[in-house]
Amino acid sequence: MKNIFALSLICSTFTWAAAQAQTTAPNAYPTKPVKIVVGFAPGGAADYVARTMSDSMGKALGQPIIVENKAGAGSSIAAEAVSKAAPDGYTILIASPSSISVNPALNPKLGYSPKDLLPVTKITSSPLVIAANPNAGIGNLLELVAKAKKAPGTINYATSGNGSAPHLGAALFAQVTGIEMTHIPFRGGGPAIQSVVAGDTQLTFGTPPSVLPMIQAGRLKGLGVSTKERSALVPGMPGSIEAGVPDYAIEFWYGIFVPNGTPPAVIKKIFDSAQMAMSQPTVKAALAREGTDVDVSKSPEQFTGFLTEDAKFWVKLVKIAGVKLD
């Protein structure tokens, strides 16, 4: 009887172990909710993109998507957290050039390296929007340049953090126009925009989802977009050529990354679910309303190649503009 009991226990153990192995195998992924980590506070562009796509992506995966905001250090805190997470597909990062190219160039002592994160796909791209407090006495970009040259350093501009795309966009603007402004970093686009609305800062180089609602409500004055020509994503805003600063142009993107070591089969499922989510008309329309274009990669390999070239632009900009961490 003891032998029969022992054999039964052994068989049960092997059955349980086999079941566990099956549920954690790449082909079984996912078997529980998936977390998307956003490196900025709620209310900004990254947060808006994540929450807009999460429902459709979750349906494609067959599991709910949970969005977690982990703001700070220009999105480096979120990138480090994801880089050290288990490489099982249950922790995903939505990142911009900040955490992938800019922050490593600014701070070689970061707790992670870009190689600790595997590219899955680009998902969006969009211009920056330059906007001012209506009482700041700045009606257009040429007036901004003139005001800044008259009193160097007195114009304070708010961004979503050191090393963020808005920070680099402002630094490039200052470099090509020969002006000096004072950077006031926040922990996300939402708080930065609120500071301009309140008059604590005068200006912002912001992401469209953060800025456009306030422009449309008359609480901010839109000055232009960061592309050379007008953008259909941001109607009514002049491009840099029309606005009188033809040498200025910059765009930014968001993409999906996972910890290094994530199985290829899991990466493919995440890639496929993101592609399916971003192809939904409702997702495209919601993002377009906020000035953001769906821009997906053809494959993880194609996204990796894009990042290699894109990093050269951002690292060069960091050096030319003399951007440093505070």
C-alpha positions as a printed NumPy array, in Angstrom:
array([[  0.   ,   0.   ,   0.   ],
       [  2.882,   2.342,   0.877],
       [  4.457,   1.679,  -2.506],
       [  1.198,   2.426,  -4.28 ],
       [  0.831,   5.682,  -2.298],
       [  4.421,   6.664,  -3.064],
       [  3.946,   5.922,  -6.752],
       [  0.721,   7.927,  -6.757],
       [  2.475,  10.874,  -5.084],
       [  5.321,  10.739,  -7.609],
       [  2.884,  10.646, -10.528],
       [  0.934,  13.562,  -9.069],
       [  4.14 ,  15.529,  -8.628],
       [  5.198,  14.915, -12.221],
       [  1.71 ,  15.821, -13.447],
       [  1.782,  19.096, -11.478],
       [  5.297,  19.891, -12.734],
       [  4.282,  19.174, -16.311],
       [  1.248,  21.405, -15.957],
       [  3.39 ,  24.185, -14.534],
       [  5.901,  23.845, -17.349],
       [  3.108,  23.993, -19.895],
       [  1.587,  27.166, -18.432],
       [  4.949,  28.933, -18.365],
       [  6.149,  27.719, -21.757],
       [  6.373,  30.397, -24.501],
       [  3.669,  28.687, -26.54 ],
       [  1.255,  28.974, -23.608],
       [  1.961,  32.704, -23.083],
       [  0.135,  34.585, -21.701],
       [ -1.645,  32.848, -18.843],
       [ -2.093,  35.934, -16.64 ],
       [ -2.409,  39.738, -17.005],
       [  0.452,  41.602, -18.709],
       [  1.875,  44.833, -17.296],
       [  2.894,  47.792, -19.472],
       [  5.236,  50.171, -17.643],
       [  5.172,  53.866, -18.585],
       [  8.104,  56.058, -17.55 ],
       [  6.071,  59.228, -17.092],
       [  3.227,  60.485, -14.919],
       [ -0.433,  60.08 , -15.95 ],
       [ -1.716,  62.641, -18.428],
       [  1.255,  62.665, -20.782],
       [  1.696,  61.248, -24.263],
       [  3.254,  57.913, -23.252],
       [  0.465,  57.321, -20.748],
       [ -2.182,  58.228, -23.323],
       [ -0.699,  55.891, -25.943],
       [ -0.447,  53.017, -23.467],
       [ -4.013,  53.371, -22.247],
       [ -5.413,  53.867, -25.752],
       [ -3.896,  50.646, -27.065],
       [ -4.12 ,  48.506, -23.912],
       [ -7.68 ,  47.227, -24.339],
       [ -7.205,  46.149, -27.958],
       [ -3.787,  44.664, -27.236],
       [ -5.188,  42.769, -24.268],
       [ -7.948,  41.308, -26.417],
       [ -5.372,  40.212, -28.992],
       [ -3.286,  38.519, -26.282],
       [ -6.285,  37.04 , -24.493],
       [ -5.292,  38.613, -21.164],
       [ -5.894,  42.028, -19.56 ],
       [ -3.227,  44.73 , -19.899],
       [ -2.395,  46.67 , -16.735],
       [ -0.757,  50.096, -17.217],
       [  1.659,  51.116, -14.467],
       [  3.181,  54.612, -14.264],
       [  6.719,  54.648, -12.902],
       [  7.803,  58.244, -13.399],
       [ 11.145,  59.851, -12.749],
       [ 14.669,  60.461, -14.076],
       [ 13.474,  61.124, -17.618],
       [ 11.887,  57.637, -17.788],
       [ 15.103,  55.877, -16.681],
       [ 13.453,  54.504, -13.523],
       [ 10.87 ,  52.643, -15.605],
       [ 13.46 ,  51.403, -18.1  ],
       [ 15.693,  50.075, -15.317],
       [ 12.766,  48.347, -13.605],
       [ 11.725,  46.578, -16.809],
       [ 15.316,  45.662, -17.703],
       [ 15.574,  43.812, -14.375],
       [ 12.154,  42.156, -14.581],
       [ 11.732,  38.484, -15.38 ],
       [ 12.144,  37.95 , -19.158],
       [  8.818,  36.176, -19.486],
       [  6.689,  38.701, -21.407],
       [  4.637,  39.807, -18.423],
       [  6.464,  43.13 , -17.981],
       [  6.633,  45.402, -21.046],
       [  8.071,  48.894, -21.445],
       [  6.689,  51.697, -23.583],
       [  9.72 ,  53.886, -24.245],
       [ 10.751,  56.943, -26.242],
       [ 14.245,  57.969, -27.378],
       [ 14.775,  59.28 , -23.831],
       [ 15.372,  55.959, -22.112],
       [ 16.814,  54.132, -25.119],
       [ 19.286,  56.65 , -26.575],
       [ 19.377,  59.954, -24.693],
       [ 19.668,  58.997, -21.029],
       [ 22.462,  56.465, -21.602],
       [ 24.369,  59.198, -23.477],
       [ 23.793,  61.666, -20.638],
       [ 24.501,  59.297, -17.762],
       [ 26.894,  56.354, -18.222],
       [ 26.204,  55.333, -14.596],
       [ 22.605,  54.335, -15.252],
       [ 21.414,  51.114, -13.641],
       [ 20.695,  49.615, -17.055],
       [ 22.059,  49.589, -20.589],
       [ 20.049,  49.736, -23.831],
       [ 21.231,  46.182, -24.533],
       [ 19.257,  45.069, -21.451],
       [ 16.046,  45.817, -23.382],
       [ 14.996,  44.026, -26.565],
       [ 13.12 ,  46.064, -29.225],
       [  9.716,  44.694, -30.219],
       [  8.116,  47.372, -32.402],
       [  7.707,  51.1  , -32.87 ],
       [  4.066,  52.055, -32.334],
       [  3.679,  55.828, -32.806],
       [  5.41 ,  58.967, -34.017],
       [  4.475,  62.627, -33.744],
       [  5.817,  66.183, -33.688],
       [  6.248,  68.327, -30.61 ],
       [  3.94 ,  71.287, -30.037],
       [  5.344,  74.594, -28.81 ],
       [  2.876,  76.471, -26.632],
       [  2.958,  79.406, -24.223],
       [  0.898,  80.776, -21.393],
       [ -1.549,  83.286, -22.978],
       [ -0.271,  86.   , -20.633],
       [  3.4  ,  85.472, -21.443],
       [  3.364,  88.006, -24.276],
       [  4.519,  85.439, -26.865],
       [  2.272,  85.235, -29.931],
       [  4.451,  83.224, -32.326],
       [  7.89 ,  81.641, -32.652],
       [  9.614,  84.786, -33.934],
       [  8.293,  86.708, -30.937],
       [  9.651,  83.928, -28.711],
       [ 13.092,  84.268, -30.301],
       [ 13.04 ,  88.064, -30.004],
       [ 11.912,  87.982, -26.36 ],
       [ 14.562,  85.399, -25.446],
       [ 17.336,  87.381, -27.158],
       [ 16.296,  90.56 , -25.383],
       [ 16.482,  88.903, -21.953],
       [ 18.555,  85.679, -22.113],
       [ 17.598,  82.989, -19.612],
       [ 14.451,  84.702, -18.355],
       [ 11.997,  82.48 , -20.25 ],
       [ 11.314,  79.285, -18.316],
       [ 10.143,  76.268, -20.298],
       [  8.59 ,  73.142, -18.802],
       [  9.116,  69.6  , -20.099],
       [  8.419,  66.02 , -19.043],
       [ 11.959,  65.653, -17.67 ],
       [ 15.68 ,  65.849, -18.28 ],
       [ 16.638,  64.003, -21.437],
       [ 13.037,  63.702, -22.628],
       [ 12.145,  64.368, -26.265],
       [ 10.538,  67.736, -25.32 ],
       [ 13.737,  68.708, -23.458],
       [ 15.866,  67.812, -26.489],
       [ 13.387,  69.551, -28.795],
       [ 13.715,  72.764, -26.792],
       [ 17.499,  72.433, -26.646],
       [ 17.64 ,  72.058, -30.427],
       [ 15.381,  75.098, -30.869],
       [ 17.653,  77.176, -28.635],
       [ 20.724,  75.954, -30.507],
       [ 19.451,  76.734, -34.03 ],
       [ 18.013,  80.138, -33.058],
       [ 20.874,  81.224, -30.823],
       [ 18.752,  81.889, -27.742],
       [ 19.05 ,  80.974, -24.073],
       [ 16.118,  79.674, -22.01 ],
       [ 15.83 ,  78.045, -18.585],
       [ 14.693,  74.419, -18.405],
       [ 12.239,  73.376, -15.663],
       [ 11.891,  69.547, -15.708],
       [  8.855,  67.709, -14.33 ],
       [  8.021,  64.026, -13.833],
       [  5.721,  63.891, -16.837],
       [  3.987,  65.871, -19.564],
       [  0.816,  66.405, -17.529],
       [  2.496,  68.226, -14.612],
       [  4.677,  70.217, -17.024],
       [  1.689,  71.497, -18.973],
       [ -0.169,  72.375, -15.787],
       [  2.769,  74.552, -14.716],
       [  2.483,  76.568, -17.945],
       [ -1.284,  76.872, -17.599],
       [ -0.802,  78.129, -14.039],
       [  1.822,  80.638, -15.155],
       [  4.591,  79.103, -13.053],
       [  6.482,  78.614, -16.324],
       [  5.945,  80.516, -19.553],
       [  6.517,  77.955, -22.28 ],
       [  6.486,  74.264, -23.135],
       [  7.773,  72.006, -25.867],
       [  5.187,  69.305, -25.282],
       [  3.708,  66.177, -26.76 ],
       [  0.398,  66.666, -28.59 ],
       [ -1.787,  64.669, -26.141],
       [ -0.497,  66.836, -23.302],
       [ -0.769,  70.196, -25.051],
       [ -3.626,  70.135, -27.562],
       [ -6.553,  69.926, -25.091],
       [ -5.245,  73.028, -23.32 ],
       [ -4.776,  74.9  , -26.61 ],
       [ -8.281,  73.96 , -27.726],
       [ -9.663,  75.156, -24.381],
       [ -7.872,  78.492, -24.754],
       [ -5.679,  77.899, -21.714],
       [ -2.485,  77.777, -23.794],
       [ -1.394,  79.663, -26.905],
       [ -0.126,  77.358, -29.645],
       [  2.945,  78.729, -31.427],
       [  3.81 ,  75.952, -33.872],
       [  4.876,  72.356, -34.416],
       [  8.376,  70.942, -34.576],
       [  8.175,  69.757, -38.197],
       [  9.219,  71.893, -41.157],
       [  5.758,  71.777, -42.708],
       [  2.318,  71.904, -41.103],
       [  1.174,  68.566, -39.712],
       [ -2.257,  67.099, -40.385],
       [ -2.022,  65.699, -36.863],
       [ -2.024,  69.219, -35.405],
       [ -4.357,  71.344, -37.539],
       [ -3.997,  75.114, -37.456],
       [ -0.366,  75.119, -36.3  ],
       [  2.404,  76.449, -38.564],
       [  5.466,  74.354, -39.312],
       [  8.913,  75.754, -38.619],
       [  9.429,  77.106, -42.164],
       [  6.153,  79.022, -42.124],
       [  6.847,  80.212, -38.572],
       [ 10.189,  81.729, -39.586],
       [ 12.641,  79.198, -38.085],
       [ 13.352,  76.958, -41.105],
       [ 16.377,  75.181, -39.585],
       [ 14.305,  73.648, -36.79 ],
       [ 12.827,  70.15 , -37.122],
       [ 12.42 ,  67.219, -34.732],
       [  9.96 ,  64.342, -34.197],
       [  9.729,  61.652, -31.536],
       [  8.387,  58.106, -31.282],
       [  7.208,  55.507, -28.793],
       [  8.039,  51.828, -28.978],
       [  7.638,  48.567, -27.077],
       [ 10.563,  46.843, -25.367],
       [ 10.967,  43.725, -23.205],
       [ 13.751,  42.47 , -20.911],
       [ 16.714,  40.832, -22.634],
       [ 16.307,  37.073, -22.553],
       [ 12.598,  37.101, -23.393],
       [ 11.917,  34.047, -25.616],
       [ 11.481,  34.784, -29.342],
       [  8.07 ,  33.086, -29.357],
       [  6.873,  35.455, -26.625],
       [  8.307,  38.478, -28.439],
       [  6.426,  37.433, -31.568],
       [  3.142,  37.228, -29.65 ],
       [  3.698,  40.695, -28.181],
       [  4.643,  42.038, -31.619],
       [  1.566,  40.483, -33.258],
       [ -0.777,  41.763, -30.538],
       [  0.658,  45.289, -30.777],
       [  0.29 ,  45.245, -34.564],
       [ -3.315,  44.107, -34.241],
       [ -4.087,  46.756, -31.604],
       [ -2.548,  49.615, -33.573],
       [ -4.446,  48.6  , -36.723],
       [ -7.838,  49.068, -35.042],
       [ -9.73 ,  52.088, -36.487],
       [-10.813,  53.159, -32.993],
       [ -7.21 ,  53.208, -31.756],
       [ -5.997,  55.115, -34.824],
       [ -8.8  ,  57.66 , -34.488],
       [ -8.229,  58.185, -30.76 ],
       [ -4.504,  58.77 , -31.283],
       [ -5.071,  61.061, -34.292],
       [ -7.381,  63.245, -32.208],
       [ -4.436,  63.818, -29.885],
       [ -1.919,  64.571, -32.628],
       [ -0.263,  61.141, -32.671],
       [  0.253,  58.951, -35.734],
       [  0.276,  55.144, -35.703],
       [  3.711,  54.101, -36.967],
       [  4.455,  50.398, -36.517],
       [  7.565,  48.443, -37.489],
       [  7.507,  45.62 , -40.016],
       [  9.318,  43.331, -37.578],
       [ 11.392,  43.453, -34.372],
       [ 14.479,  43.217, -36.582],
       [ 13.402,  46.238, -38.625],
       [ 12.809,  48.2  , -35.41 ],
       [ 16.28 ,  47.236, -34.185],
       [ 17.816,  48.59 , -37.395],
       [ 15.827,  51.811, -37.07 ],
       [ 17.065,  52.297, -33.501],
       [ 20.697,  51.958, -34.562],
       [ 20.392,  54.917, -36.923],
       [ 17.983,  56.906, -34.746],
       [ 20.345,  56.782, -31.77 ],
       [ 22.995,  58.617, -33.809],
       [ 20.644,  61.611, -34.205],
       [ 19.781,  61.856, -30.506],
       [ 23.332,  61.329, -29.238],
       [ 24.623,  63.957, -31.675],
       [ 21.91 ,  66.353, -30.498],
       [ 22.856,  65.795, -26.851],
       [ 26.45 ,  66.768, -27.659],
       [ 25.714,  69.709, -29.985],
       [ 23.114,  71.235, -27.674],
       [ 25.233,  70.618, -24.583],
       [ 22.363,  68.961, -22.721],
       [ 23.353,  67.806, -19.236],
       [ 21.563,  66.283, -16.291],
       [ 20.891,  68.646, -13.368]])
